Amino acid sequence: MTDGKVIDRLPAISEEQGILFAKDKVEKAEINGAKLKYEGNIVIENQRVYADMYAIVNETTYKKIIGEEKSIGILKPRDEQIC
């Protein structure tokens, strides 16, 4: 288990600024000129095995990012599927 914190919703993003989750605080983070606001040590599931950092941006900004694309699927089961 990691020492990351739990959130119940994602912080807001805008055309001008996305968000960044990382173990260590990052000042003045950017991806291809898009500003990112550090929002803490948030992880997907209970560990950080997929990436050291997660950035969330709007679709317009995402299309401008140059780099290797990776994705993670997060599914919420219907109540009757939870055991």
KEBASE-472289 format. One record per residue: z, x, y of N, C-alpha, C, CB in turn; chain; residue number from 1; residue in one letter. Coordinates in steps of 0.2 Angstrom, whole numbers, plus 5000, padded with zeros to 4 digits. Each point is the difference from the previous one (the first is absolute). Glycine has a CB too. Layout:
<sites>
 n.c3 n.c1 n.c2 ca.c3 ca.c1 ca.c2 c.c3 c.c1 c.c2 cb.c3 cb.c1 cb.c2 chain   n res
    Z    X    Y     Z     X     Y    Z    X    Y     Z     X     Y     A NUM   A
...
</sites>
This chain:
<sites>
 n.c3 n.c1 n.c2 ca.c3 ca.c1 ca.c2 c.c3 c.c1 c.c2 cb.c3 cb.c1 cb.c2 chain   n res
 5000 5004 4994  5000  4996  5006 5000 5004 5006  5006  4991  4994     A   1   M
 4990 5007 5011  5000  5004  5006 5005 4998 5005  4988  5001  4999     A   2   T
 5013 5002 5007  5005  4999  5005 4996 4996 5006  5007  5010  4997     A   3   D
 4987 4987 5001  4996  4996  5005 5004 4993 5001  4989  5006  4997     A   4   G
 5009 4991 5009  5003  4994  5001 4995 4994 4998  5007  5005  5010     A   5   K
 4996 4989 4990  4997  4994  4998 4998 4996 5006  5006  5000  4989     A   6   V
 4988 4997 5011  4998  4996  5006 4998 4993 4996  4997  5010  5008     A   7   I
 5003 4985 4996  4998  4993  4998 4993 4998 5003  5012  4997  4998     A   8   D
 4986 5007 5007  4993  4999  5003 4998 5006 5003  5003  4988  5002     A   9   R
 4991 5012 4999  4997  5006  5003 5000 5000 5008  4992  5001  4990     A  10   L
 5010 5004 5013  5000  5000  5007 4992 4998 5003  5010  5009  5000     A  11   P
 4990 4989 5006  4994  4998  5003 4995 5006 5001  5006  4990  5005     A  12   A
 4988 5009 4994  4995  5005  5002 4995 4997 5006  5001  5006  4988     A  13   I
 4996 4998 5015  4995  4998  5005 4994 5004 5000  5009  4996  5007     A  14   S
 4986 5002 4997  4994  5004  5001 5001 5007 5002  4994  4990  5003     A  15   E
 5011 5011 5001  5002  5007  5003 5004 5004 4995  4999  4995  5011     A  16   E
 5005 5002 4985  5005  5003  4996 5002 4997 4993  5005  5004  5011     A  17   Q
 4995 5001 4984  5002  4998  4994 5007 5002 4998  4988  5001  4996     A  18   G
 5014 4999 4998  5007  5002  4998 4999 5006 4995  5005  4988  5003     A  19   I
 5000 5016 4996  5001  5005  4995 5006 5000 4997  4992  5007  5007     A  20   L
 5008 4993 4986  5006  5001  4996 5000 5007 4997  5001  4987  4998     A  21   F
 5005 5017 5003  5000  5006  4997 5007 5002 4999  4989  5003  5006     A  22   A
 5013 5002 4990  5007  5002  4999 5002 5003 5006  4998  5002  4988     A  23   K
 4998 5003 5015  5003  5004  5006 4996 4997 5006  5002  5010  4993     A  24   D
 5002 4989 5012  4998  4997  5006 4994 5004 5003  5011  4996  5003     A  25   K
 4984 5001 4999  4994  5003  5003 4999 4998 5007  4994  5000  4989     A  26   V
 5006 5005 5016  4999  4998  5007 4992 5000 5002  5011  5005  5002     A  27   E
 4987 4991 5002  4993  5000  5002 4995 5000 4994  5004  5005  5011     A  28   K
 4997 4991 4984  4995  4999  4995 4994 4997 5002  5009  5000  4992     A  29   A
 4985 5002 5005  4993  4998  5001 4996 5000 4994  5001  5003  5012     A  30   E
 4994 4993 4987  4995  5000  4995 4994 4999 5004  5007  4996  4990     A  31   I
 4988 5009 5010  4994  5000  5003 5001 4996 5007  4994  4999  4989     A  32   N
 5011 5003 5015  5001  4998  5007 5004 4994 5000  4989  5005  5003     A  33   G
 5012 4991 4992  5004  4994  5000 5007 5002 5000  4991  4993  4994     A  34   A
 5013 5004 5010  5007  5002  5001 5004 4996 4994  4999  5002  5013     A  35   K
 5006 5001 4985  5005  4997  4995 5007 5001 5002  4992  5003  4991     A  36   L
 5012 4992 5008  5007  5000  5002 5004 5001 4993  4998  4992  5010     A  37   K
 5006 5013 4990  5004  5001  4994 5005 4995 5000  4999  5012  5001     A  38   Y
 5002 4985 4993  5004  4994  4999 5005 5001 4994  4991  4993  5004     A  39   E
 5010 5013 4994  5006  5002  4996 4997 5002 4993  5007  4992  5006     A  40   G
 4998 5009 4989  4999  5002  4994 4999 4994 4995  5007  5011  5002     A  41   N
 4988 4986 4999  4998  4994  4996 4996 5002 4994  5001  4992  5010     A  42   I
 5000 5006 4984  4996  5001  4994 4998 4994 4997  5007  5011  4998     A  43   V
 4987 4990 4998  4998  4995  4996 5003 5000 4993  4989  5000  5006     A  44   I
 5014 4995 4991  5004  4999  4994 5006 5004 5001  4989  4999  4993     A  45   E
 5013 5006 5003  5006  5003  5001 5000 5008 5000  5005  4990  4994     A  46   N
 4989 5012 5008  4999  5007  5000 4993 5002 5004  5006  5001  4989     A  47   Q
 4993 5005 5013  4995  5002  5004 4995 5004 4995  5007  5000  5011     A  48   R
 4990 4997 4984  4996  5004  4996 4992 5000 5002  5008  4997  4991     A  49   V
 4990 4998 5012  4993  4999  5002 4998 5004 5006  5001  4989  4995     A  50   Y
 5003 5012 5010  4999  5004  5006 5006 5002 5003  4989  4994  5001     A  51   A
 5011 5011 5003  5005  5002  5004 5002 4996 5006  4997  5012  4997     A  52   D
 4997 4985 5006  5001  4995  5005 4995 4994 4999  5003  5010  5008     A  53   M
 4999 4985 4996  4996  4994  4999 4998 4998 5008  5005  4996  4989     A  54   Y
 4989 5003 5012  4998  4997  5007 4997 4993 4999  4998  5012  5005     A  55   A
 5004 4984 5000  4997  4993  5000 4997 4999 5007  5009  4996  4991     A  56   I
 4984 5003 5009  4997  4999  5006 4996 4993 4999  4999  5013  5002     A  57   V
 4998 4985 5004  4996  4994  5000 4993 5002 4997  5006  4995  5010     A  58   N
 4990 5000 4988  4994  5001  4996 4994 5004 5004  5002  4989  4995     A  59   E
 4998 5010 5012  4995  5004  5004 5002 5007 5000  4999  4990  5007     A  60   T
 5007 5012 4994  5002  5007  4999 4999 5003 4993  5009  4998  5009     A  61   T
 4993 4998 4986  4999  5002  4993 4993 5002 4999  5009  4993  4996     A  62   Y
 4986 5003 5006  4993  5002  4999 4998 5006 5004  4997  4988  4999     A  63   K
 5006 5015 5006  4999  5006  5003 5003 5006 4997  4999  4993  5010     A  64   K
 5005 5006 4986  5004  5006  4997 4995 5004 4995  5011  4994  5001     A  65   I
 4989 5012 5000  4996  5004  4995 5005 5004 4995  4991  5002  5009     A  66   I
 5008 4997 4985  5004  5003  4995 4999 4996 4993  5008  5003  5009     A  67   G
 4996 5000 4986  4999  4997  4993 5004 4994 5000  4999  5011  4995     A  68   E
 4998 4983 5003  5003  4994  4999 5004 4999 4994  4991  4995  5007     A  69   E
 5015 5003 4994  5005  4998  4994 5003 4994 5001  5002  5012  4998     A  70   K
 5000 4984 4997  5003  4993  5002 5005 4999 4995  4989  4996  5004     A  71   S
 5016 5000 4998  5005  4997  4996 5000 4993 5000  5007  5010  5002     A  72   I
 4994 4986 4992  5000  4993  5000 5007 4998 5000  4989  4999  4994     A  73   G
 5013 4996 5010  5007  4997  4999 4999 4993 4999  5005  5009  5008     A  74   I
 4998 4989 4986  4999  4993  4998 5007 4996 5001  4990  5003  4992     A  75   L
 5010 4991 5010  5006  4996  5000 4999 4995 4994  5003  5002  5013     A  76   K
 5001 4998 4982  4999  4995  4995 5002 4993 5002  5001  5009  4991     A  77   P
 4996 4986 5006  5003  4993  5001 5007 4999 4997  4988  4996  5000     A  78   R
 5016 5000 5003  5007  4999  4998 5000 4999 4992  5003  4996  5011     A  79   D
 4993 5001 4986  5001  4998  4993 4998 5006 4996  4997  4989  5002     A  80   E
 5000 5017 5001  4999  5006  4996 5005 5005 5000  4988  4998  5003     A  81   Q
 5017 5001 5002  5006  5004  5000 5005 4999 4994  4998  5001  5013     A  82   I
 5004 5004 4984  5004  4999  4994 5007 5001 5002  4992  5003  4992     A  83   C
</sites>
